[in-house]
């Protein structure tokens, strides 16, 4: 049986499986702000846009009061001058949960997450906090401990957040896989080893034979001592004996759970992608990796984006907690994961999209009127050219971030020409191995980028292995505290891309000009291409 073959590859370790069936959602009960919930801790914790493309149709803005970034050279090793961001050693769940509790205290009626397809399915910040602690307690009492792995196979849904936060609170590792994973893509040997323990498998439950698959999983779970928790799309779903419902898992008491004492270098999050080769899959990130990555992300938006937001063509203050943020990128990938957690830190209401049909996407933008939105180039092309767009009011958009697939300068120009109210369009680049947006374009030139804080960069000659000076073409190497620990269970493949000195060999070809900008020449690792004489920058799917 397919499920049995997958699960039989596991070592005799415990794991918890979250299974989704099509649309995964929940309706939280309204919790009063004064509700007595036992909490282990209750402590709250000159304009510039560093990288952008200004819409030429918009009124010009005042010159930046901060000098543009130039790379600092040390023996042909370059760093950013966007500002120093120290490495973060705060345990990731504590970092997020303290802010969630702050938002719940300040704005008790605010919704944290909403399903775009069904807004009645939502959760407030206080209930999100409670569910996270409840799930952590549930996992702990079922034997999940330090370095264990909890695997979730979920689409974008509300339950995703308590799953990874609750898992990390126990000291375990949250492994997130997408629903399109198949056995052939993710075959692992028995007893794969992480730096801190063994690895669990994954399972996709989005197929039509849902009940049959759960029965098969139940049989394998009894053999391997696994616990299966299923998120269903209906309150009337009948599950086989031995399969636990999500609502039961998050109804556990939170009073008797002891918060785990983490090491910053403990593994915390594992990305698993169906479209990535098995040998380079399972990117393991530590608490230090993802906490620092989130600081870089948040700092960039706070200092370099939000300070340039305007209202009615006048300079104003952008308040994220007053906004609805559209969450359309997959949460299991570091790009969507970073976006989701930045929204939780800032206190916005996240609108989770699981249906990316163009009409539904337009309806969501029209209804929630976001000022900042992240789009794939395919959706950008649709917005720029399809007549259906004319039926919706998208004038709220001021900043558009683009990435995740090939895009051209021409596409950006066409988009800005049509949406004259969009002030800035910001492409982002990166790899799953080193976190969200390791560099972002600064000039209007296609293919240029500026390195972000905490990163070191050098351009290396493929023949000699020597770091090259300015204006010399070679392979781009990166080093950062956000760089992954390695590919899960594959130290040999890890050593091919991360050398003994900690440099990540990106496989991309580029050069550093004398203004401090990286000129991206080719991205063969992510299938760069040319169309009609124009460079197509292939950005790693986030």
C-alpha positions in Angstrom: 0.0 0.0 0.0 1.3 3.4 -0.9 0.9 5.0 2.6 2.4 1.9 4.3 5.4 2.0 2.1 6.1 5.6 2.9 5.6 5.3 6.6 7.6 2.1 6.8 10.7 4.1 5.9 10.5 5.9 9.2 12.7 5.1 12.1 10.9 4.0 15.2 10.4 7.6 16.3 7.2 9.4 17.2 5.8 12.0 14.8 2.6 13.9 14.5 1.0 14.2 11.1 -1.4 17.0 10.2 -3.5 16.1 7.2 -5.6 18.4 5.1 -8.5 17.6 2.9 -8.9 20.2 0.1 -9.8 23.4 1.9 -8.5 23.3 5.5 -10.2 25.8 7.7 -11.7 26.4 11.1 -14.1 28.7 12.8 -12.7 29.9 16.1 -15.0 30.6 19.0 -14.9 34.2 20.1 -12.8 34.6 23.2 -13.4 37.6 25.3 -10.4 39.8 26.0 -10.7 39.2 29.7 -10.8 35.4 29.3 -8.6 33.8 31.9 -6.1 31.8 29.9 -3.0 30.5 31.8 0.1 31.7 30.0 3.7 30.7 30.7 4.8 34.2 29.9 2.9 37.5 29.4 5.7 40.1 28.7 5.1 42.3 25.7 8.1 43.0 23.8 15.1 60.2 7.4 12.9 58.5 4.7 14.4 56.1 2.2 13.5 53.2 0.0 16.6 51.2 -0.6 15.4 49.3 -3.6 12.5 50.2 -5.8 11.3 51.1 -9.3 9.3 54.3 -9.1 6.2 54.6 -11.2 7.0 57.4 -13.6 3.4 58.4 -13.6 3.4 59.2 -9.9 4.5 62.6 -8.5 8.2 62.5 -7.7 9.1 62.1 -4.0 11.7 64.0 -2.0 15.3 62.9 -2.4 16.4 60.3 0.1 18.1 61.6 3.2 20.2 58.4 3.4 22.9 57.7 1.0 22.3 54.8 -1.3 23.9 51.5 -0.4 27.3 50.6 -1.6 29.1 47.4 -0.9 32.0 47.4 1.6 35.0 45.6 0.3 37.3 43.4 2.3 39.7 41.4 0.1 37.0 41.1 -2.5 34.4 40.1 0.1 31.5 42.6 0.1 28.9 43.4 2.7 25.8 45.7 2.7 25.6 49.2 4.1 21.8 49.2 4.4 22.4 48.9 8.2 23.5 46.4 10.7 21.1 43.8 11.9 22.5 41.6 14.7 22.0 37.8 14.6 18.9 37.0 16.6 19.1 34.2 19.2 15.5 34.5 20.5 13.6 31.2 20.1 11.4 31.6 17.1 8.0 30.7 18.8 8.7 33.1 21.7 9.5 35.9 19.2 6.2 35.4 17.5 3.9 34.6 20.4 5.0 37.6 22.5 3.9 39.9 19.6 0.7 37.9 19.1 -0.1 38.4 22.8 0.7 42.1 22.5 -1.8 42.4 19.6 -4.4 40.4 21.5 -4.1 42.8 24.5 -4.1 46.0 22.6 -6.8 45.0 20.1 -8.9 42.2 21.6 -11.4 42.2 18.8 -8.9 42.1 15.9 -8.9 39.1 13.7 -5.5 37.6 13.1 -6.3 35.4 10.1 -9.3 35.2 7.8 -10.0 32.7 5.0 -10.7 34.8 1.8 -13.1 32.1 0.5 -15.1 32.1 3.7 -14.5 35.1 6.0 -16.7 33.4 8.7 -13.8 31.1 9.2 -11.4 33.3 11.1 -9.4 33.4 14.3 -8.5 36.3 16.6 -5.1 36.9 18.0 -6.0 35.7 21.5 -7.5 32.5 20.3 -4.5 31.9 18.0 -2.3 32.3 21.1 -4.4 29.9 23.1 -4.5 27.2 20.3 -0.8 27.3 19.9 -0.2 26.6 23.6 -3.0 23.9 23.6 -1.4 22.1 20.6 2.1 22.3 22.3 0.6 20.7 25.4 -1.1 18.1 23.3 2.2 17.2 21.5 4.2 17.2 24.7 1.8 14.8 26.4 2.0 12.5 23.4 5.7 12.2 23.8 7.0 14.9 21.4 10.3 16.1 22.7 13.5 17.9 21.8 14.6 17.1 18.2 11.5 15.1 17.3 9.9 15.9 14.0 6.3 17.0 13.5 5.3 16.8 9.8 2.5 18.9 8.5 1.1 18.4 5.0 -1.3 21.4 4.8 -2.3 23.9 2.2 -2.5 27.5 3.3 -4.8 27.5 6.3 -5.4 28.9 9.7 -4.2 25.7 11.4 -0.8 26.0 9.9 0.2 28.7 12.4 -0.5 26.8 15.7 1.0 23.7 14.1 4.5 25.1 13.6 4.6 27.4 16.6 3.3 24.6 18.9 5.7 22.1 17.5 8.7 24.5 18.1 7.6 25.2 21.6 8.2 21.6 22.6 11.7 21.8 21.2 10.7 19.7 18.2 11.2 20.4 14.5 8.4 21.5 12.2 8.6 19.9 8.8 6.3 21.6 6.3 5.5 19.8 3.0 3.2 20.9 0.2 0.1 18.9 -0.8 1.4 18.0 -4.2 4.2 15.8 -2.8 4.2 12.3 -4.2 6.0 9.2 -3.1 8.4 9.3 -6.1 9.5 12.8 -5.3 10.2 12.2 -1.7 11.6 8.8 -1.2 13.9 8.8 1.8 16.1 6.0 3.1 15.2 4.5 6.5 16.6 6.4 9.5 17.7 9.6 7.8 19.7 11.6 10.3 19.4 15.3 11.1 22.0 17.0 13.3 19.6 16.5 16.2 17.6 13.3 15.4 15.8 11.3 12.8 13.5 12.4 10.2 9.8 11.7 9.6 8.1 11.2 6.3 5.2 13.2 4.7 1.8 12.4 3.4 -0.6 14.2 1.0 -4.3 13.8 1.7 -5.8 16.0 -1.0 -6.7 13.1 -3.3 -10.2 11.7 -3.8 -9.7 8.5 -1.8 -9.4 10.4 1.4 -11.0 7.9 3.8 -9.2 5.0 2.3 -5.9 6.7 2.7 -6.7 7.5 6.3 -7.4 3.8 7.0 -4.1 2.9 5.5 -2.3 5.6 7.5 -4.1 4.3 10.7 -2.7 0.8 10.1 0.9 2.1 9.6 0.6 4.5 12.5 -0.2 1.7 14.9 2.8 -0.2 13.6 5.2 2.7 13.9 3.6 4.4 17.0 2.7 7.5 15.0 -0.1 10.0 16.0 -2.2 11.3 13.1 -4.1 14.6 13.5 -6.5 15.5 10.7 -7.7 18.9 9.7 -11.1 18.5 8.0 -13.1 20.9 5.9 -16.4 19.9 7.5 -17.7 19.5 11.0 -19.6 16.4 9.8 -16.5 14.6 8.6 -16.3 11.1 10.0 -12.8 9.9 10.6 -11.6 6.3 11.1 -10.8 5.2 14.7 -7.4 6.2 15.7 -7.3 9.4 13.6 -7.6 12.5 15.8 -9.5 15.6 14.9 -7.8 19.0 15.0 -10.5 20.4 17.4 -9.6 17.7 19.9 -5.9 18.4 19.6 -6.3 22.2 20.4 -8.8 21.6 23.2 -5.9 20.5 25.6 -5.2 22.4 28.8 -2.5 25.0 28.5 -1.7 25.3 32.2 0.7 22.4 32.7 3.0 22.9 29.7 6.6 23.8 30.4 8.3 26.0 27.8 11.4 24.4 26.4 14.8 25.9 26.8 16.1 26.2 23.3 19.5 26.5 21.7 19.6 29.1 18.8 21.2 26.4 16.7 18.5 23.8 17.3 16.7 22.8 14.0 13.3 24.5 13.9 11.9 24.5 10.4 12.3 22.1 7.4 11.0 23.1 4.0 10.0 20.3 1.7 9.0 21.0 -1.9 7.5 18.7 -4.5 9.3 20.4 -7.4 12.8 20.3 -5.9 15.1 17.3 -6.5 15.2 14.8 -3.6 19.0 15.3 -3.2 18.4 19.1 -2.6 15.2 18.9 -0.6 14.4 19.2 3.1 16.2 22.5 3.8 16.8 22.6 7.5 16.7 26.0 9.2 17.6 26.7 12.9 15.9 29.2 15.3 18.8 31.5 14.6 18.3 31.2 10.8 14.6 32.0 10.7 14.6 34.5 13.5 17.4 36.5 11.9 15.7 36.2 8.5 12.5 37.6 9.9 14.4 40.5 11.5 15.9 41.4 8.1 12.6 41.2 6.4 10.8 43.3 9.0 13.5 45.9 9.2 13.6 46.3 5.5 9.8 47.0 5.3 9.8 49.2 8.4 12.7 51.4 7.4 12.7 51.3 3.6 9.2 50.7 2.5 6.6 51.9 5.0 8.3 55.3 5.5 7.6 56.0 1.9 4.0 55.1 1.9 1.7 58.1 1.1 -2.0 58.8 1.6 -3.8 61.2 -0.8 -0.5 62.2 -2.4 0.7 63.5 1.0 3.4 62.0 3.2 1.8 59.9 5.9 2.4 57.1 8.3 1.7 53.6 7.2 0.3 51.5 10.1 0.4 47.8 9.3 -1.9 46.9 12.1 -4.7 48.8 10.4 -4.3 46.8 7.2 -5.4 43.5 5.6 -2.5 41.6 4.2 -3.1 39.2 1.3 -1.4 35.8 2.0 -1.2 34.0 -1.3 2.3 32.5 -1.3 2.6 28.9 0.0 3.3 28.8 3.7 5.5 25.7 3.5 8.1 27.7 1.5 10.4 30.1 3.2 9.1 33.0 1.1 5.4 32.5 2.2 6.6 31.5 5.7 8.5 34.8 6.1 5.6 36.8 4.8 3.1 35.1 7.1 5.3 35.7 10.2 6.0 39.3 9.3 2.2 39.9 9.2 1.9 38.3 12.7 4.7 40.4 14.1 3.2 43.6 12.6 -0.4 42.9 13.8 -2.1 43.1 10.5 -5.1 40.9 9.6 -3.9 38.2 7.3 -6.3 37.2 4.5 -5.4 33.6 3.5 -6.0 32.6 -0.1 -6.4 29.0 -1.1 -8.3 29.7 -4.4 -6.0 31.6 -6.8 -8.5 31.7 -9.6 -8.1 35.2 -11.3 -11.7 36.3 -10.6 -11.5 35.3 -6.9 -8.1 37.0 -6.6 -9.5 40.3 -8.0 -12.6 40.1 -5.7 -10.2 39.7 -2.7 -8.1 42.7 -3.7 -11.3 44.7 -4.3 -12.9 43.8 -1.0 -9.9 44.1 1.4 -8.1 47.0 -0.4 -4.5 46.2 0.6 -1.8 48.9 0.1 1.0 46.4 -0.2 0.7 43.1 -2.2 3.1 40.4 -3.3 2.4 38.9 -6.8 3.8 36.3 -9.1 4.8 37.4 -12.6 1.9 35.3 -14.0 -0.6 37.3 -12.0 1.2 40.5 -12.8 0.8 39.7 -16.5 -2.9 39.0 -15.9 -3.4 42.2 -14.0 -1.6 44.2 -16.7 -3.5 42.8 -19.7 -6.8 41.2 -18.9 -10.0 43.1 -19.5 -11.6 41.5 -16.4 -9.5 43.7 -14.2 -11.5 46.8 -15.3 -14.5 45.5 -13.3 -12.7 45.9 -9.9 -11.3 48.8 -7.9 -7.6 48.2 -7.2 -6.7 51.8 -6.5 -5.6 51.0 -2.9 -2.4 49.4 -4.2 0.7 51.5 -3.6 3.6 49.0 -3.4 3.8 45.7 -5.4 6.4 43.1 -4.7 7.2 40.7 -7.6 9.0 37.4 -7.6 8.7 33.7 -7.8 9.0 33.2 -11.6 10.5 34.7 -14.8 9.7 38.4 -15.3 10.9 41.1 -17.7 11.5 44.9 -17.4 8.8 45.2 -20.1 6.2 43.5 -17.9 7.0 45.8 -15.0 6.7 48.9 -17.3 3.4 47.7 -18.6 2.1 47.1 -15.1 3.1 50.5 -13.9 1.7 52.2 -16.9 -1.7 50.6 -16.3 -1.8 51.1 -12.6 -0.7 54.7 -12.3 -1.5 54.8 -8.6 1.2 52.1 -7.8 4.2 54.1 -6.6 6.8 51.4 -6.3 7.4 47.9 -7.8 10.0 45.9 -5.9 11.4 42.6 -7.3 12.9 40.2 -4.7 15.5 37.5 -5.3 16.6 34.6 -3.2 16.9 30.9 -2.5 15.2 28.6 0.0 18.7 27.8 1.3 19.4 31.3 2.7 16.0 32.7 3.5 13.7 35.4 2.2 15.1 38.2 -0.1 18.8 37.8 0.3 19.2 40.6 -2.3 16.8 43.0 -4.1 17.2 45.2 -7.1 18.2 48.8 -6.5 18.7 50.4 -9.9 16.3 50.3 -12.8 18.7 48.2 -14.7 17.4 44.7 -15.3 19.1 42.0 -13.3 20.9 44.3 -10.7 20.6 43.7 -7.0 21.8 45.1 -3.7 23.0 42.8 -0.9 20.9 42.9 2.3 22.2 43.1 5.9 24.0 40.2 7.6 25.0 38.8 4.1 28.6 38.6 2.8 29.1 38.2 -0.9 31.9 37.4 -3.2 32.2 36.7 -6.9 34.5 33.7 -7.6 36.3 32.6 -10.7 35.1 29.0 -11.6 38.5 28.0 -12.9 40.8 29.3 -10.0 38.4 29.5 -7.1 39.7 33.0 -6.3 37.5 35.9 -5.3 37.3 38.5 -8.1 37.4 42.3 -7.9 34.7 44.7 -9.3 33.4 44.3 -12.8 34.6 40.7 -13.0 32.1 37.9 -13.9 32.0 34.7 -11.9 29.8 32.6 -9.6 28.1 34.4 -6.7 28.9 33.1 -3.3 27.0 34.1 -0.2 27.5 33.8 3.6 24.9 34.7 6.3 23.5 33.7 9.6 20.3 32.9 7.7 22.0 30.2 5.7 20.4 26.8 6.2 22.0 24.0 8.3 21.9 21.7 5.3 19.8 19.4 3.2 17.9 16.9 5.4 19.7 13.6 5.6 22.1 14.5 2.8 25.5 15.8 4.1 27.2 15.0 0.8 24.8 17.2 -1.2 25.1 19.9 1.4 28.9 19.9 1.2 28.6 20.6 -2.6 26.8 23.9 -2.0 28.2 25.0 1.4 31.9 24.8 1.7 34.1 24.4 4.8 34.2 28.2 5.3 30.4 28.5 5.3 30.1 30.0 1.7 26.9 29.1 -0.2 27.7 28.4 -3.8 24.6 29.8 -5.5 25.4 28.6 -9.0 24.4 32.0 -10.3 26.7 34.0 -12.6 27.1 37.7 -11.9 29.5 40.6 -11.1 29.7 43.4 -8.7 29.9 46.9 -10.2 31.6 49.9 -8.6 28.3 51.3 -7.3 27.9 48.3 -5.1 25.3 46.7 -7.3 25.3 43.0 -8.2 24.7 42.5 -11.9 23.0 39.1 -12.3 24.1 37.7 -15.6 22.7 34.2 -15.5 20.8 31.9 -13.1 21.3 28.4 -14.6 20.3 26.8 -11.3 16.8 28.1 -11.6 16.6 27.8 -15.4 17.3 31.4 -16.6 16.2 31.9 -20.1 16.0 34.4 -22.9 12.9 35.4 -24.9 13.0 37.7 -27.9 16.4 39.0 -26.9 15.3 40.0 -23.4 16.8 38.5 -20.2 14.3 36.6 -18.1 15.3 36.6 -14.5 14.2 33.2 -13.1 13.5 33.7 -9.4 13.4 30.7 -7.1 9.8 29.8 -6.4 8.9 31.1 -2.9 
